[in-house]
Amino acid sequence: MDNLYALLVMSAAASGLYVLLRLSRRWTHRYFRATWHYYTHVLLYSFFLLPYFKLVPLLGLQLPHVQPISLGTLAPGGSPAAAGYAAFAFLDLLPYLAAMGSAVFLAVILVQNSRLHRRVFSLCEIADDPEIARALAACRKELGIAKNIPVYLSPYTSTPFLCGIFRPKIVLPAALDFTPEEYRHVLLHEMTHYKRRDLWLKCLLVCINALHWFNPLAYWARRDVDRYCELSCDEKLVQSMDSTERKRYCELLLTVLWTAADQRVRLYSAFSSERKYLEGRIRMILNSQHVTKKRAVRAVATTLVLAVIGTASAYAASGGVSQDAGAPPRELPEGAGVISVQYPDGTVKSYDRAGNEVPPQAKEHAVPQPIDAATQQQIEEVLSEIRAYNEQGLPAPQAHLDKLNELYGIKPYATK
């Protein structure tokens, strides 16, 4: 259960960071490059996986945190109320439900990718065009890639893409006839993805998304990582281009998009997307500038601030989760309240207000005494009198409460 609570804390912290980035997007787009947005969103997504908040105690920092919410209401005398017992039973099922959701998510992704792979490669053939071979060799030399990545032509794809983690390959649409310069641009784009290991990162993000299948913001954040991945790749390509070459590169994007729209194929890959995203992509290509020292310092500082905010908020929400899992329950301080739970099998356990089980040496005050029929009748009479006071809007006299504790065999802790 602690692992599930930690997962929920990480999900909430990462979601909060994502919302913060979304709200500040107008400002960040003005001052920061697409590459900064890409790696910042990757850092943000790592908050879904890594418990950074556990570093706070290790660094000796003292930050405030809130106590976890106590679930379930317990009846007097150690018998759990129906609602409380149902809550405990449901909580026991949550880890299994979370694991089941992750398994279903991954199964759906695998089936979708398997179908896409079979469709695309059903009539796929190796590209034997000498123009493609020359462009591929030039791109490998320019990027310093020794591995020979094959290029395929497929009639069932409308946009170029890179696929295959262990055996990478570039797939081009057979219906499009590119010029030598366009082949160079397309292959440079896809081979840049290969050099940066973007496919490996996307696979990792899918696995993280599977853990947080219940959080819609995890899906939106992964979509934004994919988009900024394409933008940062474009940005790297156009750094050495003049304005004329950049315009031709934008024309290439529009040509591919127009062809895909004619075939009524939904747009997913690097060279296609929704209208607003495409407009922003073209605007970035035409206006991309070199990084100045001032902007670099500002970008690093902003990233550090976001990381600190995410870590601090996760630690504040974690409560006792950041403690060592093997640590014994903390000692019950004098004057703290204790509640006893009697389970259906007759087992009696006591807990403090934070939900920690009371150590054996402190349980002697919390174990309820057996109640006979006569005592139960007296309890009902006292409870009836207390209800009568409550119906009149009056507090129950202390003597009635003391009598009720005495009948239940509970010795209250002395308060300081």
TORMIMI-997816 format. One line per 5 residues: number of its first residue (from 1); their letters; for each residue x, y, z of C-alpha. Coordinates in steps of 0.5 Angstrom, whole numbers, padded with zeros to 4 digits. Layout:
<sites>
NUM) a) X/Y/Z; ... $
</sites>
This chain:
<sites>
1) mdnly) 0000/0000/0000; 0006/0005/0001; 0008/0004/-0006; 0001/0005/-0009; 0001/0012/-0004 $
6) allvm) 0008/0014/-0007; 0006/0013/-0014; 0000/0017/-0013; 0004/0022/-0010; 0009/0022/-0016 $
11) saaas) 0003/0022/-0020; 0000/0029/-0017; 0007/0032/-0017; 0008/0031/-0024; 0001/0033/-0026 $
16) glyvl) 0002/0039/-0022; 0009/0041/-0026; 0006/0039/-0032; 0000/0044/-0031; 0005/0050/-0029 $
21) lrlsr) 0009/0049/-0036; 0002/0049/-0039; 0000/0055/-0036; 0007/0059/-0037; 0008/0056/-0045 $
26) rwthr) 0006/0063/-0048; 0012/0066/-0044; 0017/0060/-0045; 0016/0059/-0052; 0018/0067/-0053 $
31) yfrat) 0025/0066/-0049; 0026/0058/-0050; 0028/0054/-0055; 0024/0047/-0057; 0030/0043/-0055 $
36) whyyt) 0029/0046/-0048; 0022/0045/-0048; 0024/0038/-0050; 0029/0036/-0045; 0025/0040/-0039 $
41) hvlly) 0018/0036/-0041; 0023/0029/-0041; 0025/0031/-0034; 0018/0033/-0032; 0016/0026/-0034 $
46) sffll) 0021/0023/-0030; 0017/0025/-0024; 0012/0020/-0026; 0017/0015/-0024; 0023/0017/-0020 $
51) pyfkl) 0021/0019/-0012; 0025/0025/-0012; 0022/0027/-0005; 0026/0022/-0002; 0032/0026/-0003 $
56) vpllg) 0030/0031/0002; 0031/0027/0008; 0038/0025/0006; 0040/0032/0004; 0038/0034/0011 $
61) lqlph) 0033/0039/0009; 0027/0040/0014; 0021/0042/0010; 0014/0042/0012; 0009/0036/0010 $
66) vqpis) 0002/0034/0011; 0000/0028/0014; -0004/0022/0010; -0011/0022/0011; -0014/0017/0015 $
71) lgtla) -0019/0013/0012; -0025/0009/0015; -0029/0011/0021; -0028/0006/0027; -0034/0005/0032 $
76) pggsp) -0033/0005/0040; -0030/-0001/0043; -0026/-0003/0037; -0031/-0005/0033; -0030/-0002/0026 $
81) aaagy) -0036/0002/0023; -0039/-0001/0016; -0036/0004/0012; -0029/0004/0015; -0029/-0003/0014 $
86) aafaf) -0031/-0003/0007; -0026/0003/0006; -0021/-0002/0008; -0023/-0008/0004; -0023/-0003/-0002 $
91) ldllp) -0016/-0001/-0001; -0013/-0008/-0001; -0016/-0008/-0008; -0013/-0002/-0010; -0006/-0005/-0012 $
96) ylaam) -0009/-0011/-0016; -0013/-0006/-0020; -0007/-0001/-0021; -0003/-0007/-0024; -0009/-0010/-0028 $
101) gsavf) -0010/-0003/-0031; -0002/-0003/-0033; -0003/-0009/-0036; -0009/-0008/-0040; -0005/-0001/-0042 $
106) lavil) 0001/-0005/-0045; -0003/-0010/-0048; -0007/-0005/-0052; 0000/-0002/-0054; 0003/-0008/-0056 $
111) vqnsr) -0003/-0010/-0061; -0004/-0003/-0064; 0004/-0003/-0066; 0003/-0010/-0068; -0002/-0009/-0073 $
116) lhrrv) 0001/-0003/-0075; 0008/-0006/-0077; 0004/-0012/-0080; 0000/-0007/-0085; 0006/-0002/-0086 $
121) fslce) 0011/-0008/-0088; 0006/-0013/-0092; 0008/-0010/-0098; 0015/-0006/-0096; 0021/-0007/-0100 $
126) iaddp) 0028/-0004/-0100; 0029/0002/-0103; 0034/0001/-0109; 0034/0008/-0112; 0041/0011/-0112 $
131) eiara) 0039/0018/-0110; 0036/0015/-0103; 0043/0011/-0103; 0047/0017/-0104; 0043/0022/-0099 $
136) laacr) 0043/0016/-0094; 0051/0016/-0094; 0052/0023/-0094; 0047/0024/-0088; 0051/0018/-0084 $
141) kelgi) 0057/0022/-0085; 0055/0028/-0083; 0052/0026/-0077; 0058/0021/-0075; 0053/0014/-0075 $
146) aknip) 0057/0008/-0077; 0051/0003/-0077; 0048/0002/-0084; 0040/0004/-0083; 0036/0001/-0089 $
151) vylsp) 0031/0005/-0092; 0024/0002/-0094; 0019/0004/-0099; 0011/0002/-0097; 0005/0004/-0100 $
156) ytstp) 0001/0004/-0093; 0004/0010/-0090; 0004/0017/-0092; 0009/0020/-0088; 0016/0018/-0087 $
161) flcgi) 0018/0015/-0080; 0024/0011/-0076; 0022/0005/-0073; 0025/-0001/-0069; 0029/-0001/-0063 $
166) frpki) 0034/-0007/-0064; 0034/-0007/-0072; 0032/0001/-0074; 0030/0002/-0081; 0027/0008/-0084 $
171) vlpaa) 0020/0008/-0088; 0019/0012/-0093; 0012/0013/-0097; 0012/0010/-0104; 0007/0015/-0106 $
176) ldftp) 0012/0021/-0105; 0017/0022/-0110; 0022/0027/-0107; 0028/0031/-0110; 0035/0030/-0108 $
181) eeyrh) 0035/0035/-0103; 0028/0033/-0100; 0031/0026/-0099; 0037/0029/-0095; 0032/0033/-0091 $
186) vllhe) 0028/0027/-0089; 0033/0022/-0088; 0037/0027/-0083; 0031/0028/-0079; 0030/0021/-0078 $
191) mthyk) 0037/0019/-0077; 0038/0025/-0072; 0032/0021/-0068; 0036/0015/-0068; 0043/0018/-0066 $
196) rrdlw) 0039/0021/-0060; 0036/0015/-0058; 0029/0018/-0058; 0026/0011/-0060; 0028/0008/-0053 $
201) lkcll) 0026/0014/-0050; 0019/0014/-0053; 0019/0006/-0051; 0021/0008/-0043; 0015/0014/-0043 $
206) vcina) 0010/0009/-0046; 0012/0004/-0040; 0011/0010/-0035; 0005/0012/-0038; 0003/0005/-0036 $
211) lhwfn) 0004/0006/-0029; 0000/0012/-0029; -0006/0010/-0034; -0011/0013/-0029; -0008/0020/-0030 $
216) playw) -0010/0024/-0036; -0005/0029/-0035; 0000/0023/-0036; -0003/0022/-0043; -0002/0029/-0045 $
221) arrdv) 0005/0030/-0042; 0007/0024/-0046; 0004/0027/-0053; 0007/0034/-0051; 0014/0030/-0050 $
226) dryce) 0013/0027/-0057; 0011/0034/-0060; 0017/0037/-0057; 0022/0032/-0060; 0020/0033/-0067 $
231) lscde) 0021/0041/-0066; 0028/0040/-0063; 0030/0035/-0068; 0027/0041/-0074; 0031/0046/-0070 $
236) klvqs) 0038/0042/-0070; 0037/0041/-0077; 0035/0048/-0079; 0041/0051/-0075; 0046/0051/-0081 $
241) mdste) 0040/0053/-0086; 0039/0060/-0089; 0032/0063/-0090; 0031/0060/-0097; 0033/0053/-0095 $
246) rkryc) 0029/0054/-0089; 0023/0056/-0093; 0024/0049/-0098; 0024/0045/-0091; 0017/0048/-0089 $
251) elllt) 0015/0047/-0096; 0017/0039/-0095; 0013/0039/-0089; 0007/0042/-0092; 0007/0037/-0098 $
256) vlwta) 0007/0031/-0094; 0001/0034/-0090; -0003/0035/-0096; -0001/0028/-0099; -0003/0025/-0092 $
261) adqrv) -0010/0029/-0092; -0011/0027/-0099; -0011/0019/-0097; -0015/0021/-0091; -0010/0018/-0086 $
266) rlysa) -0010/0020/-0079; -0003/0024/-0078; 0001/0021/-0073; 0009/0021/-0075; 0014/0026/-0075 $
271) fsser) 0012/0030/-0081; 0005/0031/-0080; 0000/0034/-0074; -0005/0038/-0073; -0006/0045/-0076 $
276) kyleg) -0004/0049/-0070; 0002/0045/-0068; 0004/0045/-0075; 0004/0053/-0075; 0008/0053/-0069 $
281) rirmi) 0013/0048/-0072; 0014/0052/-0079; 0014/0059/-0075; 0020/0056/-0070; 0023/0053/-0076 $
286) lnsqh) 0023/0060/-0080; 0025/0064/-0073; 0030/0059/-0070; 0036/0063/-0067; 0043/0061/-0064 $
291) vtkkr) 0043/0060/-0056; 0046/0066/-0053; 0049/0066/-0046; 0044/0070/-0043; 0038/0065/-0045 $
296) avrav) 0042/0059/-0043; 0043/0061/-0036; 0036/0063/-0036; 0034/0056/-0039; 0038/0053/-0033 $
301) attlv) 0035/0057/-0028; 0028/0056/-0030; 0029/0048/-0030; 0032/0048/-0023; 0026/0052/-0020 $
306) lavig) 0021/0047/-0023; 0025/0041/-0021; 0025/0044/-0014; 0018/0046/-0014; 0016/0039/-0016 $
311) tasay) 0021/0036/-0011; 0018/0040/-0005; 0011/0039/-0007; 0012/0031/-0007; 0015/0031/-0001 $
316) aasgg) 0010/0036/0002; 0004/0031/0000; 0008/0025/0002; 0007/0025/0009; 0010/0019/0012 $
321) vsqda) 0012/0015/0006; 0019/0018/0005; 0021/0014/0012; 0024/0008/0011; 0020/0002/0009 $
326) gappr) 0023/-0002/0015; 0023/0003/0020; 0019/0001/0026; 0012/0004/0028; 0014/0011/0032 $
331) elpeg) 0013/0011/0039; 0006/0013/0041; 0007/0020/0045; 0003/0021/0052; -0003/0024/0051 $
336) agvis) -0004/0022/0044; -0011/0018/0042; -0011/0011/0040; -0017/0007/0037; -0018/0000/0037 $
341) vqypd) -0020/-0005/0031; -0023/-0011/0032; -0023/-0015/0025; -0028/-0021/0024; -0024/-0026/0026 $
346) gtvks) -0023/-0023/0033; -0016/-0020/0032; -0016/-0014/0036; -0011/-0008/0033; -0010/-0001/0036 $
351) ydrag) -0007/0005/0031; -0006/0012/0033; -0009/0018/0029; -0003/0018/0024; -0005/0010/0022 $
356) nevpp) 0001/0007/0025; 0000/0001/0029; 0001/0002/0036; 0007/-0002/0039; 0006/-0008/0043 $
361) qakeh) 0008/-0004/0050; 0003/0001/0049; -0003/-0003/0047; -0005/-0005/0054; -0009/0001/0055 $
366) avpqp) -0013/0000/0048; -0015/-0007/0048; -0023/-0007/0050; -0026/-0012/0055; -0031/-0017/0054 $
371) idaat) -0038/-0014/0054; -0044/-0018/0057; -0051/-0017/0056; -0052/-0013/0063; -0047/-0009/0061 $
376) qqqie) -0049/-0008/0054; -0056/-0006/0056; -0053/0000/0061; -0049/0002/0055; -0055/0003/0051 $
381) evlse) -0058/0007/0056; -0053/0011/0057; -0052/0012/0049; -0060/0014/0049; -0059/0019/0054 $
386) irayn) -0053/0022/0050; -0057/0022/0044; -0063/0026/0047; -0058/0031/0049; -0055/0031/0042 $
391) eqglp) -0062/0032/0039; -0063/0038/0043; -0057/0041/0041; -0054/0040/0048; -0047/0037/0049 $
396) apqah) -0047/0031/0053; -0045/0031/0060; -0038/0029/0062; -0040/0024/0067; -0044/0021/0061 $
401) ldkln) -0038/0020/0057; -0034/0018/0063; -0039/0012/0064; -0039/0010/0057; -0031/0009/0057 $
406) elygi) -0032/0005/0064; -0037/0001/0061; -0033/-0001/0055; -0027/-0002/0059; -0023/0004/0056 $
411) kpyat) -0018/0008/0060; -0017/0014/0057; -0010/0017/0056; -0008/0023/0061; -0008/0030/0057 $
416) k) -0002/0035/0059 $
</sites>
